[in-house]
């Protein structure tokens, strides 16, 4: 490996790889550094695999803009690259009058975000769409779908290497030095190299990388909170054909325990919302009761004994419990005295859907 690069990207999750593909198509000497043995082993592979429409996000948020753009772009890319996906559509279901009123607000917000294909379903339509679903009212999003995120990451990885980018694994950043011109990165407390542009796509560890570079993450509001999302599978599963979501939690800490389908038609429920301090990927079977209580509000035929611990993911949230909803941070840090350092912090959902617009936006911040 050379000891000087034009651009170094820390993190080979779906966003880091999308950034790598985008930048390696324009610039030479692009390096991706990943601490794990392969790409996408953390947040990027532990989620519902949903292509979101951009329904819930405040109008001026990057989450809203990038998700709306990414929904369209991702379907185009999947078709062009033969990436497995399905445009299933999803039902957002209300269990009572208060939630039915909230559905009206969700529809208004989606229209403010220029999502015009949402529609309410009558009781007859709900039964026709999903006979096992019980709901006072439902809102249908036809542009929501699912994707094989590993195949998407694989395409970014292959294209990046075809563009002569270098991707290295088992390489943990242990220190960062800045000499007002270049960034010197230390890997595994040993090897050092320099880079002109440093892009922090480190996901769960993005705040720690930012701190290594010298930024006061407490002062800038960059501290991440780990939010665990558990999933339970069900066997035998209900015969649903669409994704089914409850009305989101207050504050949008999560979208509620929803029913998702994988590309083989297997049903999985989750994620819930559990703020944690450690990266523990075990699923506590004691959470089955709370899952069952939530699920049976819209799928009353579910049997608790049919639920089984499946997997979990951990979201890198900027928003703590009870705090106001927060946007992605995607920022070139020149004003803080770190020109050429581009931080991506708090890239949680809808990061998968937004990955290509995020990559294009990062490209617009690069000055070489």
C-alpha positions as CSV (number, residue, x, y, z in Angstrom):
1,X,0.0,0.0,0.0
2,X,1.3,3.5,-0.9
3,X,1.9,5.9,2.0
4,X,0.1,8.9,0.5
5,X,-3.4,9.1,-0.9
6,X,-5.7,11.8,-2.3
7,X,-8.8,10.5,-0.4
8,X,-9.2,8.1,2.5
9,X,-12.6,6.8,3.6
10,X,-12.9,5.3,7.0
11,X,-15.6,2.6,7.1
12,X,-16.8,0.1,4.5
13,X,-20.5,0.0,5.4
14,X,-23.1,0.7,2.7
15,X,-22.5,4.5,2.9
16,X,-18.7,4.2,2.9
17,X,-18.7,1.9,-0.1
18,X,-21.2,4.2,-2.0
19,X,-18.9,7.1,-1.3
20,X,-15.9,5.0,-2.5
21,X,-17.6,4.2,-5.8
22,X,-18.7,7.8,-6.4
23,X,-15.3,9.3,-5.6
24,X,-13.2,6.6,-7.3
25,X,-15.0,7.4,-10.5
26,X,-13.7,11.0,-10.4
27,X,-10.4,10.8,-8.5
28,X,-7.3,8.6,-8.3
29,X,-5.6,7.3,-5.2
30,X,-8.8,6.5,-3.2
31,X,-8.4,4.3,-0.1
32,X,-11.1,2.7,2.0
33,X,-10.0,1.5,5.5
34,X,-12.2,-1.0,7.4
35,X,-11.5,-2.4,10.8
36,X,-13.5,-5.6,10.3
37,X,-12.6,-8.6,8.2
38,X,-15.0,-7.6,5.4
39,X,-17.4,-4.9,4.5
40,X,-20.8,-4.2,5.9
41,X,-20.6,-6.3,9.1
42,X,-22.2,-3.9,11.5
43,X,-25.1,-1.5,11.0
44,X,-25.2,-2.1,7.3
45,X,-26.1,-5.8,7.7
46,X,-28.3,-5.6,10.8
47,X,-31.6,-3.9,9.7
48,X,-34.9,-4.5,8.0
49,X,-33.6,-4.1,4.5
50,X,-36.3,-1.6,3.6
51,X,-36.2,0.9,0.8
52,X,-38.0,3.8,2.5
53,X,-40.2,6.3,0.7
54,X,-39.2,9.3,3.0
55,X,-42.6,9.6,4.7
56,X,-41.8,10.7,8.3
57,X,-38.9,13.2,8.1
58,X,-39.1,16.9,8.7
59,X,-39.2,18.9,5.4
60,X,-35.8,20.6,5.7
61,X,-33.9,17.5,6.9
62,X,-31.2,15.8,4.8
63,X,-33.0,12.6,5.8
64,X,-36.1,13.7,3.9
65,X,-34.3,15.0,0.8
66,X,-31.9,12.1,0.5
67,X,-34.4,9.4,1.2
68,X,-36.8,10.7,-1.4
69,X,-34.1,10.9,-4.0
70,X,-32.6,7.6,-2.9
71,X,-35.9,5.8,-3.2
72,X,-36.1,6.5,-6.9
73,X,-32.3,6.1,-7.5
74,X,-32.1,2.8,-5.7
75,X,-34.8,1.1,-7.7
76,X,-33.1,2.3,-10.9
77,X,-29.7,1.0,-9.7
78,X,-31.2,-2.3,-8.6
79,X,-32.8,-2.9,-12.0
80,X,-29.6,-1.9,-13.9
81,X,-27.3,-4.0,-11.7
82,X,-29.7,-7.0,-11.2
83,X,-29.6,-6.4,-7.4
84,X,-32.5,-8.5,-5.8
85,X,-35.3,-6.3,-4.6
86,X,-39.1,-6.1,-4.4
87,X,-41.3,-3.1,-4.5
88,X,-43.8,-4.5,-2.0
89,X,-45.5,-1.5,-0.6
90,X,-46.3,-1.0,3.1
91,X,-49.3,-0.4,5.2
92,X,-49.1,2.0,8.2
93,X,-51.9,0.9,10.4
94,X,-53.9,2.7,13.2
95,X,-55.3,0.8,16.1
96,X,-57.6,3.5,17.4
97,X,-59.0,7.0,16.6
98,X,-56.0,8.9,17.9
99,X,-53.7,6.9,15.7
100,X,-56.0,7.3,12.8
101,X,-55.7,11.1,13.3
102,X,-51.9,10.6,13.3
103,X,-52.1,8.9,9.9
104,X,-53.7,12.0,8.5
105,X,-50.7,14.0,9.8
106,X,-48.3,11.5,8.3
107,X,-50.0,11.9,4.9
108,X,-49.8,15.7,5.1
109,X,-46.1,15.5,6.0
110,X,-45.4,13.1,3.2
111,X,-47.1,15.4,0.7
112,X,-45.0,18.3,2.0
113,X,-42.0,16.1,1.2
114,X,-43.4,15.7,-2.3
115,X,-44.4,12.1,-1.8
116,X,-47.7,12.1,-3.6
117,X,-48.5,8.4,-3.9
118,X,-49.7,7.7,-0.4
119,X,-53.4,6.8,0.0
120,X,-55.8,5.8,2.6
121,X,-57.4,2.3,2.5
122,X,-61.0,1.6,3.4
123,X,-61.8,-1.3,5.7
124,X,-62.7,-3.5,2.7
125,X,-59.4,-2.6,1.1
126,X,-57.4,-3.4,4.3
127,X,-59.1,-6.8,4.4
128,X,-58.3,-7.3,0.7
129,X,-54.7,-6.3,1.0
130,X,-54.0,-8.1,4.3
131,X,-56.8,-10.4,5.6
132,X,-55.0,-11.1,8.9
133,X,-54.4,-7.4,9.7
134,X,-56.7,-5.7,12.2
135,X,-56.8,-1.9,11.8
136,X,-59.1,1.1,12.4
137,X,-57.5,2.8,9.4
138,X,-54.5,2.3,7.2
139,X,-52.2,4.4,4.9
140,X,-50.6,2.7,2.0
141,X,-47.1,3.5,0.6
142,X,-46.7,1.8,-2.8
143,X,-43.1,2.9,-3.2
144,X,-41.7,1.2,-0.1
145,X,-39.8,-2.0,-0.8
146,X,-37.0,-4.3,0.3
147,X,-33.5,-4.9,-1.0
148,X,-30.6,-7.3,-0.7
149,X,-28.3,-4.9,1.0
150,X,-25.3,-7.3,0.7
151,X,-25.6,-7.4,-3.1
152,X,-25.8,-3.6,-3.2
153,X,-22.7,-3.3,-1.1
154,X,-21.0,-5.9,-3.2
155,X,-21.7,-3.9,-6.4
156,X,-20.3,-0.7,-4.7
157,X,-17.2,-2.7,-3.7
158,X,-16.6,-4.3,-7.1
159,X,-17.1,-1.0,-8.9
160,X,-14.8,0.9,-6.5
161,X,-12.0,-1.7,-7.1
162,X,-12.7,-1.5,-10.9
163,X,-12.1,2.3,-10.5
164,X,-8.7,1.4,-8.9
165,X,-9.7,2.3,-5.4
166,X,-7.9,0.3,-2.7
167,X,-10.0,-1.3,0.0
168,X,-8.2,-2.8,3.1
169,X,-9.7,-4.8,5.9
170,X,-8.6,-5.6,9.5
171,X,-7.3,-2.1,9.7
172,X,-8.4,-0.1,12.7
173,X,-7.6,3.6,12.9
174,X,-5.7,4.1,16.2
175,X,-4.6,7.7,15.8
176,X,-5.0,10.7,13.5
177,X,-2.6,13.7,13.2
178,X,-3.2,16.9,11.2
179,X,-0.3,19.1,10.1
180,X,-2.5,21.9,8.6
181,X,-2.0,20.3,5.2
182,X,-2.4,16.5,5.3
183,X,-3.9,14.0,7.7
184,X,-1.6,11.2,8.9
185,X,-3.5,8.1,10.0
186,X,-2.1,5.3,12.2
187,X,-3.5,1.8,11.6
188,X,-3.4,-0.9,14.3
189,X,-0.9,1.2,16.4
190,X,1.7,0.5,13.8
191,X,1.6,1.6,10.2
192,X,1.2,5.2,9.2
193,X,0.2,7.0,6.0
194,X,-1.0,10.4,4.8
195,X,-4.1,11.6,3.0
196,X,-5.2,14.9,1.7
197,X,-8.9,14.3,2.2
198,X,-10.3,12.3,5.1
199,X,-13.9,11.1,5.0
200,X,-15.3,9.7,8.2
201,X,-17.9,7.0,7.4
202,X,-17.2,5.0,10.6
203,X,-20.8,4.4,11.6
204,X,-21.1,3.4,15.2
205,X,-17.6,4.8,15.8
206,X,-17.8,8.0,13.8
207,X,-17.8,10.2,16.9
208,X,-14.6,8.4,18.1
209,X,-12.9,9.0,14.8
210,X,-13.9,12.6,14.9
211,X,-12.5,12.9,18.4
212,X,-9.2,11.3,17.3
213,X,-8.9,14.0,14.6
214,X,-9.1,16.6,17.3
215,X,-12.7,17.8,17.3
216,X,-14.5,18.4,20.6
217,X,-17.5,16.1,20.0
218,X,-19.3,17.2,23.1
219,X,-19.1,20.9,22.1
220,X,-20.2,20.1,18.5
221,X,-23.0,17.8,19.5
222,X,-21.4,14.8,17.7
223,X,-21.7,12.2,20.5
224,X,-23.5,9.1,19.4
225,X,-26.0,7.2,21.4
226,X,-26.3,3.4,20.8
227,X,-29.9,2.4,20.2
228,X,-30.4,-1.4,20.0
229,X,-33.1,-2.8,17.8
230,X,-34.1,-6.4,18.4
231,X,-35.9,-8.7,15.9
232,X,-38.0,-11.8,16.4
233,X,-38.9,-14.2,13.7
234,X,-42.1,-16.2,13.6
235,X,-42.9,-19.8,12.6
236,X,-45.4,-20.5,11.3
237,X,-45.6,-17.0,9.8
238,X,-48.6,-14.9,8.9
239,X,-49.5,-14.8,5.2
240,X,-48.8,-11.1,4.7
241,X,-47.8,-9.7,1.3
242,X,-46.8,-6.2,2.3
243,X,-44.7,-4.6,5.0
244,X,-47.0,-3.7,7.9
245,X,-46.0,-0.8,10.3
246,X,-47.7,0.6,13.3
247,X,-48.0,4.4,13.8
248,X,-44.4,5.6,14.7
249,X,-43.4,6.2,18.3
250,X,-43.4,9.8,19.6
251,X,-40.3,11.7,18.8
252,X,-39.5,9.2,16.0
253,X,-37.1,7.3,18.2
254,X,-38.1,4.4,16.1
255,X,-40.8,3.3,13.6
256,X,-42.3,0.8,16.0
257,X,-42.2,-3.0,15.9
258,X,-43.2,-3.7,12.3
259,X,-43.7,-6.8,10.2
260,X,-41.1,-7.0,7.4
261,X,-40.6,-9.6,4.7
262,X,-37.3,-10.7,3.3
263,X,-36.8,-11.6,-0.3
264,X,-37.8,-15.2,0.3
265,X,-41.1,-14.1,2.0
266,X,-40.0,-14.9,5.5
267,X,-41.7,-12.6,8.2
268,X,-39.6,-10.9,10.9
269,X,-40.8,-8.5,13.5
270,X,-38.8,-5.5,14.8
271,X,-36.9,-3.5,15.6
272,X,-37.8,-2.2,19.0
273,X,-35.9,0.7,20.7
274,X,-33.5,0.0,23.5
275,X,-30.7,2.5,24.3
276,X,-27.6,0.7,25.4
277,X,-24.0,1.5,26.3
278,X,-22.3,-1.6,24.9
279,X,-22.3,-3.3,21.5
280,X,-24.0,-6.5,22.5
281,X,-25.7,-8.3,19.6
282,X,-27.5,-10.9,21.6
283,X,-31.3,-10.9,21.6
284,X,-32.9,-11.2,25.1
285,X,-35.8,-13.6,24.9
286,X,-37.5,-11.7,27.8
287,X,-38.4,-9.1,25.3
288,X,-40.8,-11.5,23.6
289,X,-43.7,-10.3,25.8
290,X,-43.4,-6.7,24.7
291,X,-43.0,-7.8,21.1
292,X,-46.2,-9.9,21.4
293,X,-48.2,-7.1,22.9
294,X,-47.2,-4.7,20.1
295,X,-47.7,-7.2,17.3
296,X,-51.1,-8.4,18.3
297,X,-52.5,-4.9,18.1
298,X,-52.4,-5.3,14.3
299,X,-51.9,-9.1,13.8
300,X,-54.3,-10.5,16.5
301,X,-53.9,-14.1,15.3
302,X,-50.2,-14.2,16.2
303,X,-49.3,-16.8,18.8
304,X,-46.6,-15.7,21.4
305,X,-45.1,-19.2,21.4
306,X,-44.4,-18.9,17.7
307,X,-42.0,-15.9,18.2
308,X,-38.3,-16.7,18.4
309,X,-35.3,-14.4,18.9
310,X,-33.7,-13.6,15.5
311,X,-31.1,-10.9,15.4
312,X,-30.4,-7.3,16.4
313,X,-28.8,-4.2,15.1
314,X,-27.5,-1.1,16.8
315,X,-28.3,2.4,15.4
316,X,-25.7,5.2,15.7
317,X,-28.2,7.9,16.9
318,X,-27.5,11.5,17.6
319,X,-30.8,11.7,19.3
320,X,-31.0,10.4,22.9
321,X,-34.0,9.2,24.8
322,X,-36.7,11.9,24.9
323,X,-34.6,14.3,22.9
324,X,-35.8,16.2,19.7
325,X,-35.5,14.4,16.4
326,X,-32.1,14.9,14.8
327,X,-30.8,14.9,11.3
328,X,-27.7,13.4,9.7
329,X,-24.5,15.3,10.2
330,X,-22.6,15.5,6.9
331,X,-20.1,18.3,7.1
332,X,-16.8,19.5,5.9
333,X,-15.0,20.8,8.9
334,X,-13.0,23.7,7.5
335,X,-14.7,26.2,9.9
336,X,-13.5,24.1,12.9
337,X,-9.9,24.3,11.5
338,X,-9.9,20.9,9.8
339,X,-10.1,21.5,6.0
340,X,-10.5,18.3,4.0
341,X,-12.1,16.4,6.9
342,X,-15.7,15.4,6.0
343,X,-17.7,13.9,8.9
344,X,-20.7,11.7,8.4
345,X,-22.2,11.2,11.9
346,X,-25.5,9.8,13.0
347,X,-26.1,7.9,9.7
348,X,-28.9,5.6,10.8
349,X,-32.2,5.0,9.0
350,X,-32.8,6.0,6.2
351,X,-29.1,5.6,5.5
352,X,-29.5,2.5,3.3
353,X,-32.1,4.2,1.1
354,X,-30.1,7.4,1.1
355,X,-26.6,6.0,0.4
356,X,-26.2,7.1,-3.2
357,X,-27.5,10.7,-2.7
358,X,-25.3,10.9,0.4
359,X,-22.3,9.8,-1.7
360,X,-23.1,12.5,-4.3
361,X,-23.4,15.1,-1.6
362,X,-20.1,14.1,-0.1
363,X,-18.5,14.3,-3.5
364,X,-19.7,18.0,-3.7
365,X,-17.8,18.7,-0.5
366,X,-14.5,17.3,-1.7
367,X,-11.9,20.0,-2.8
368,X,-8.8,18.6,-4.5
